[in-house]
Amino acid sequence: MKNELVAVILAGGEGKRFWPFTTDKNLFPFFGKTFFEHAVAHSLPKEVSRIVVIANNDNAPFFRTLKLSVPHDVVVQASAQGMADAVLAASVKFQGASLLIVIADVLEDGSVYQRIVQRGLSERVFGVIAGWKPATYYPGGYLALKGNKILGIHEKPGQGNEPSQYVNISGHFIADSSKLIAEIARTQSSEDDVYEKALTSLMQSEEFLIEPYDGLISSLKYPWHILDVMDILFEDLPSHQGKNVEIRKNVIVEGNVLFGDNVKVFENTKIVGPCYIGESTIIGNNNMIRHSHIGAGCVTGFNTDITRSYIGDNCWFHSNYVGDSVIEGDVSMGSGNVLANLRLDEGEIFSVVGGQRLDTMRTKLGAVIGKHVRIGVNTSIMPGVKIGSNSMVGAGLMIDRDIPEGSFVAGGTSKTITKNTRVIKGDRASFKKNLS
């Protein structure tokens, strides 16, 4: 008799690398829904009869109250100790079942989960794993292959040492959970790769196949990955205008823009899609909004430019430039604030995470700002700077390093006043001719 198919959703990670954000990455909102709802909830195959969510203490209440298409259990992982520990923590809930194992913080085309399950059931193999071919070296687990058969998983082999072009990603079909659980229980490693080593051990006696995946993919590992997720979700964003939307004269709307209910857009503004404007948000006069997500209850005051950025709920702006930035929510920026997004040498932007200086792989990246932050007038934030929640940054400053949560940042400017001996040499008439 065929085993029941249980979807095991791994959502128990602590997200330490996601600082300065305080929102659980699985619950981060996009277009009024959580990331989990976009990435997982609506992507599971029809063959799934039950779901087990492995959560943490912070997000467990959300998952317990979430309505899904099939019954689900929530198991809290005591501490985030990797995939192997997560599977063992919840093993009593799916002993003897077939499994579809999904990593909750990965966004990919949900059809790959359907293909994995169908292939596993139709070809009657023990395992099927989704394999993605990155354009450049990716620090993940590479699949060792012989044709379509997977021989092993090599974790972070280093550029030039990859056993194949394919990386192990979210989406594993396992025909018999009992064998997987037993193998994990007897596998040991000093690294965070017990799950991958257990699978490699099983591959010596059981048949595993690769299901190639060539679609878009992103993982919420670091805070700037919010922008990657936004871009993927924008691929399917429809044009829509909610109830009681008010758009004043001389407003230009181009491309797909989703307006929530009760949005107001004032005169002489241009919105270039794809864009999402959340409910009850006010877009002020003379704004330029391009390729951005703006949450609910925001006010983008006069002469504000927001470009390729994620803005959470209840943020306020006035005569600001916000480029390629991520703002979690409840952030207020004084007049003249600039979130710079490009280095002078136009090189890639680095960020310090956990004491390590990481290449973000982006040449354009603005500020990354947590919740409940206030920034004074005429302050500039340099590319890639992160500001922790519940902080205040004073006026007239240039911020070129990360600011811890709960900080108050103040400073002064030294001035020297002497007699002016310089003469204005410019010819404004010739300037005007060049403008015509």
C-alpha positions in Angstrom: 0.0 0.0 0.0 1.3 3.5 -0.9 2.5 5.6 2.0 0.8 8.9 2.7 2.7 11.9 1.5 3.6 14.4 4.3 5.0 17.9 3.5 7.7 18.7 6.0 8.2 22.5 6.1 11.5 23.6 7.7 10.8 27.0 9.3 12.7 26.9 12.6 15.9 28.8 11.7 16.9 31.7 14.0 17.7 34.1 11.1 20.7 35.7 12.9 22.2 36.8 9.5 18.9 38.6 8.8 19.7 41.5 11.1 18.7 44.4 11.5 15.2 43.0 10.8 13.1 41.8 13.8 10.3 40.2 11.7 10.7 36.5 11.2 11.9 36.0 7.6 9.1 33.5 6.9 6.6 36.1 7.9 8.1 39.0 6.1 5.2 40.7 4.3 5.0 41.1 0.5 1.8 42.5 -1.1 -0.1 42.1 2.1 0.7 38.4 2.5 3.6 36.7 4.3 6.6 35.3 2.5 5.5 31.8 3.6 2.2 32.2 1.9 3.8 33.2 -1.4 6.7 30.7 -1.3 5.1 27.6 0.3 1.5 27.6 1.2 0.1 27.8 -2.3 2.8 25.7 -3.9 2.3 22.2 -2.4 1.2 19.4 -4.7 -2.3 17.9 -4.5 -0.8 14.5 -3.4 0.2 16.0 0.0 -2.4 14.8 2.6 -0.8 16.4 5.7 1.7 19.1 6.6 4.2 19.2 9.5 5.7 22.7 10.1 8.9 22.7 12.1 8.9 26.2 13.6 10.6 28.3 16.3 9.2 29.9 19.4 8.6 33.2 17.6 6.8 32.1 14.5 4.9 29.0 16.0 1.8 31.0 17.0 1.4 32.2 13.3 1.7 28.7 12.0 -0.7 27.3 14.6 -3.5 29.7 13.5 -2.7 29.5 9.7 -5.4 28.0 7.6 -4.0 25.5 5.1 -5.7 23.3 2.5 -4.9 20.1 4.4 -4.5 19.3 8.2 -1.2 20.5 9.7 0.8 20.0 12.9 3.4 22.5 14.3 6.5 21.3 16.1 8.8 23.8 17.8 12.5 23.1 17.3 14.1 23.8 20.7 17.2 25.4 19.1 18.2 26.0 15.5 20.7 23.2 14.9 20.2 22.5 11.2 18.0 20.4 9.0 19.0 17.0 10.6 17.9 18.2 14.0 14.7 19.6 12.7 13.8 16.3 11.0 14.5 14.3 14.2 12.6 16.8 16.3 9.4 16.2 14.4 10.0 12.5 13.3 7.2 11.1 15.5 4.7 13.1 13.3 5.7 11.3 10.0 7.2 8.0 10.9 6.7 5.6 8.0 5.3 8.2 5.6 6.7 9.5 2.3 8.0 13.0 2.5 8.3 16.2 0.6 10.9 18.3 2.4 10.7 22.0 1.8 12.9 24.8 3.1 10.5 27.6 4.1 12.7 30.6 3.4 13.4 29.6 -0.2 11.4 31.1 -3.1 11.2 29.1 -6.3 8.6 28.1 -8.8 6.2 25.9 -6.9 5.7 23.6 -9.9 9.1 22.0 -9.1 7.6 20.4 -6.0 4.9 18.9 -8.2 7.4 17.5 -10.6 9.6 16.0 -7.8 6.6 14.2 -6.3 5.3 12.9 -9.6 8.7 11.6 -10.6 9.3 9.9 -7.3 5.9 8.2 -7.4 5.9 7.3 -11.1 9.5 6.0 -11.2 9.3 4.3 -7.7 12.7 5.6 -6.6 13.7 6.3 -3.0 14.5 9.9 -3.5 14.2 12.9 -5.9 16.1 16.1 -5.3 15.7 19.4 -7.1 19.0 20.6 -8.7 19.6 24.2 -9.8 22.3 25.3 -12.1 23.7 28.8 -10.9 25.4 31.1 -13.4 28.4 31.4 -11.1 29.8 29.5 -8.1 27.2 29.3 -5.4 28.2 28.5 -1.7 25.9 25.5 -1.4 25.8 21.7 -1.7 26.7 20.5 -5.2 25.3 17.2 -6.5 27.7 14.5 -7.7 25.9 12.9 -10.7 26.1 9.9 -12.9 23.6 10.7 -15.6 20.4 11.5 -13.7 21.4 9.5 -10.7 22.7 11.4 -7.6 25.8 9.8 -6.0 26.3 12.3 -3.2 26.2 15.9 -2.0 29.4 17.9 -1.6 28.9 20.9 0.7 30.6 24.1 -0.4 33.4 22.4 -2.4 35.0 25.7 -3.5 35.1 27.2 -7.0 36.7 24.8 -9.4 36.0 21.7 -7.3 32.3 21.3 -8.1 31.4 17.7 -8.9 28.6 18.9 -11.3 26.9 22.1 -12.3 23.9 21.5 -10.1 23.3 22.7 -6.5 20.9 21.0 -4.1 18.0 23.3 -3.4 14.6 23.1 -1.6 12.4 20.2 -2.6 13.3 16.6 -1.6 11.1 13.6 -2.2 11.8 10.7 0.2 9.8 7.5 -0.3 10.3 6.1 3.3 10.9 8.5 6.2 11.8 5.7 8.5 15.1 5.0 6.6 15.9 8.7 6.5 15.3 9.1 10.2 17.4 6.1 11.1 20.3 7.3 8.9 20.2 10.8 10.4 20.3 9.4 13.9 23.5 7.4 13.2 25.3 10.1 11.2 27.8 12.4 12.9 29.7 15.5 11.8 31.5 18.4 13.3 29.9 20.7 10.6 26.3 21.6 10.0 25.9 19.0 7.3 24.5 15.9 9.1 21.4 15.9 6.8 23.5 16.1 3.6 25.9 13.3 4.9 22.9 11.1 5.8 21.5 11.5 2.3 24.9 10.8 0.8 25.1 7.6 2.8 21.6 6.5 1.7 22.6 7.2 -1.9 25.0 4.3 -1.7 22.2 1.8 -1.4 19.1 3.7 -2.6 18.3 5.3 -5.9 18.1 9.1 -5.9 17.4 11.1 -9.1 17.9 14.8 -9.9 15.0 17.0 -11.1 16.7 19.9 -12.8 15.3 23.3 -12.1 16.0 26.3 -14.3 13.6 28.9 -12.9 14.1 31.9 -10.6 15.2 31.3 -7.1 16.0 33.3 -4.0 16.6 32.6 -0.3 16.1 35.0 2.6 19.5 34.5 4.0 20.7 38.1 4.2 18.6 41.2 4.5 19.3 42.5 1.0 17.8 39.3 -0.4 14.5 41.0 0.3 15.1 42.9 -3.0 15.7 39.6 -4.9 12.4 38.1 -3.6 10.6 41.3 -4.5 11.9 41.1 -8.0 10.8 37.5 -8.4 7.3 38.2 -7.0 7.0 41.3 -9.3 7.2 38.9 -12.3 3.5 37.9 -11.7 2.2 41.2 -10.2 -1.1 42.2 -11.9 -2.3 45.7 -12.5 -5.1 46.4 -10.0 -6.9 49.3 -8.4 -8.6 48.7 -5.0 -11.6 50.5 -3.6 -11.7 54.3 -3.1 -8.4 54.9 -4.8 -7.9 58.6 -5.6 -5.5 59.7 -8.3 -5.2 63.4 -8.9 -4.4 65.4 -12.1 -1.1 65.0 -14.1 -0.3 61.6 -12.5 1.5 59.1 -14.9 1.2 55.4 -14.2 3.2 53.1 -16.4 3.5 49.3 -16.3 1.8 47.0 -13.7 0.9 48.7 -10.5 -1.2 47.2 -7.7 -3.0 49.9 -5.7 -4.5 48.8 -2.4 -7.8 50.2 -1.0 -8.0 53.9 0.0 -4.7 54.9 -1.7 -4.2 58.6 -2.7 -1.8 59.8 -5.3 -1.3 63.6 -5.5 -0.5 65.8 -8.5 2.5 65.6 -10.8 3.7 62.2 -9.6 5.0 59.4 -11.8 4.7 55.7 -10.8 6.6 53.2 -13.0 5.7 49.5 -12.5 6.1 47.0 -11.4 5.0 48.6 -8.1 2.9 47.7 -5.1 1.2 50.5 -3.1 -0.4 49.3 0.1 -3.8 50.3 1.4 -4.3 53.8 2.9 -0.9 55.0 1.6 -0.5 58.6 0.4 1.8 59.3 -2.5 2.6 63.0 -2.4 3.2 65.7 -5.0 6.1 65.5 -7.5 7.0 61.9 -6.5 8.9 59.4 -8.6 8.2 55.8 -7.6 9.9 53.1 -9.6 10.0 49.3 -9.3 9.2 49.4 -5.6 7.1 47.9 -2.8 5.5 50.4 -0.5 3.5 49.0 2.4 0.3 50.1 4.0 -0.2 53.4 5.8 2.8 55.1 4.3 3.2 58.8 3.4 5.7 59.7 0.7 5.8 63.5 1.0 6.6 66.2 -1.5 9.4 65.5 -4.0 10.4 62.0 -2.9 12.2 59.5 -5.2 11.8 55.8 -4.3 13.6 53.5 -6.7 13.9 49.7 -6.7 13.3 49.6 -2.9 11.2 47.7 -0.4 9.3 49.9 2.0 7.3 48.3 4.9 4.2 49.6 6.6 3.7 53.0 8.2 6.8 54.8 6.8 7.0 58.6 6.3 9.2 60.5 3.8 9.6 64.1 2.7 11.9 65.2 -0.1 14.1 62.1 0.1 16.0 59.8 -2.2 15.6 56.1 -1.4 17.6 53.9 -3.8 17.8 50.1 -3.7 17.0 50.0 0.0 15.1 47.9 2.4 13.1 49.5 5.2 11.3 47.2 7.5 8.5 49.5 8.8 7.6 52.5 11.0 10.6 54.5 9.8 10.4 58.3 9.5 13.0 60.3 7.4 13.5 64.0 7.7 13.6 66.4 4.7 16.7 66.0 2.6 17.7 62.5 3.8 19.5 60.5 1.1 20.0 56.7 1.1 22.9 56.4 -1.3 23.1 53.3 -3.4 26.2 53.5 -5.5 29.9 53.6 -4.6 32.1 56.3 -6.2 34.1 53.6 -7.9 30.8 51.8 -8.9 32.2 48.6 -7.4 30.3 45.9 -5.5 29.1 46.8 -2.1 30.2 44.9 1.0 28.4 44.3 4.3 29.6 43.1 7.7 27.6 40.1 9.0 28.6 38.2 12.1 32.0 39.9 12.0 32.7 38.8 8.4 32.9 41.3 5.5 30.7 39.9 2.8 30.3 40.8 -0.8 26.6 41.4 -1.4 27.1 40.8 -5.2 25.3 44.1 -5.8 26.8 47.2 -7.3 23.7 49.1 -6.2 22.5 48.7 -2.6 21.2 51.4 -0.3 20.4 51.3 3.4 18.9 48.4 5.3 16.8 49.8 8.2 15.0 48.0 10.9 11.7 49.0 12.6 11.0 52.1 14.6 13.8 54.3 13.3 13.9 58.1 13.1 16.4 60.0 10.9 16.9 63.8 11.2 17.0 66.3 8.3 19.8 66.4 5.8 21.4 63.2 6.9 23.0 60.9 4.3 23.3 57.1 4.7 26.1 55.5 2.7 25.6 52.4 0.5 25.0 49.1 2.3 24.8 50.6 5.8 22.5 48.8 8.3 20.6 50.5 11.1 19.2 48.5 14.0 15.6 48.9 15.2 14.5 51.5 17.8 17.3 53.9 16.8 17.4 57.7 16.2 20.0 59.3 13.9 20.5 63.1 14.3 20.4 65.8 11.6 23.2 66.7 9.2 25.2 63.6 9.6 26.9 61.2 7.2 26.5 57.6 8.3 29.1 55.2 6.9 28.9 52.3 9.3 26.3 50.0 10.8 24.3 51.3 13.8 23.3 48.8 16.5 19.7 48.6 17.6 18.6 51.1 20.3 21.2 53.7 19.4 21.1 57.5 19.5 23.5 58.9 16.9 24.5 62.6 17.2 27.3 64.7 15.9 28.5 68.2 15.1 30.2 70.1 12.3 33.2 72.3 12.8 33.0 75.7 11.0 35.5 78.4 10.1 34.4 81.8 8.9 36.8 84.2 7.1 36.6 87.0 4.6 35.6 86.0 1.1 38.3 86.8 -1.5 37.0 84.7 -4.3 35.2 86.0 -7.4 32.4 84.2 -9.2 33.8 83.3 -12.7 30.9 81.3 -14.1 28.9 82.5 -17.1 25.2 81.6 -16.5 24.2 82.7 -20.0 26.3 79.9 -21.5 24.9 77.4 -19.1 21.3 78.3 -20.2 22.2 77.8 -23.9 23.4 74.3 -23.1 20.0 73.6 -21.5 18.0 74.5 -24.5 
